[in-house]
Each structure stands twice: as structure tokens, then as C-alpha cells.
Amino acid sequence: MQKIAIPLSGRKLSLRFAECRQIKIYCVKNRKIVNEDLTSLPAYQPDLISEWIIENGITDVIVAGIELKLLQTLNRNKVNVFVGVKVETPDNLVKEYIDGILETHDNLLFH
């Protein structure tokens, strides 16, 4: 089973991971969503966020922009990170991901 996390700003993908306070998590099995949950994130600190993602068994993260340090930490821990994704609703993004048509671009945020 995959656990896909999408950081939110309002009801859409957050432009910057640092600005999100909520994250929507989708559990996907056999290309079908079997569960979804909206949860609050701890205060943004790359080390705390990466620990939270890893401890919660997240396998994939869909982001518009991300700090290089956080990206590297997640990759080292075998979390797939899809960077440079357009701002869209999380439901649409996870559908594109499942359908294999999610578009990504190199859009790292260094701060």
C-alpha cells in the first residue's frame, strides 16, 4: 500500500512546503484510494517534518517546492518526492499520480 502526502494551503497544493499547515494523506492500494485523511503538521522545521513523514509511513510526497535538505533527507529514507507539481486540488493531483500522468518540474526552494 502507498501513502501519498500532499501539503496544503487552503484547499490546494501549497506553493512552498514551509507555508503549509495541513497535509492530506491518501492510502492507495491497487491504484484505488482506500482511505484519505486531512491532518495538521508540526511547526515547520525540515528535520521535524522529515521525521513526521517517515514515522507516519508516507511513501510518496507531492510538492510544488521543497528545501533541498528536506528533499535529500526524504530521498535517503526511500520516500519518493515529486517536485515542481502545479498548484491544484489534492484529489486531482492524486488521480493524476495514480493514472501515471502527474507532471513534475525542477522547482527547488532554497531557504
NORFENMO-V898132 format. One record per helix or strand. SS is the DSSP state (hx for helix, st for strand). FROM is the first residue (numbers start at 1). TO is the last residue. Records with the same first field share a line. If there is no record, write none. Layout:
SS = FROM-TO  FROM-TO
//
This chain:
st = 2-9  12-13  22-29  32-40  60-62  80-82  89-89
hx = 17-19  46-55  68-76  90-99
//
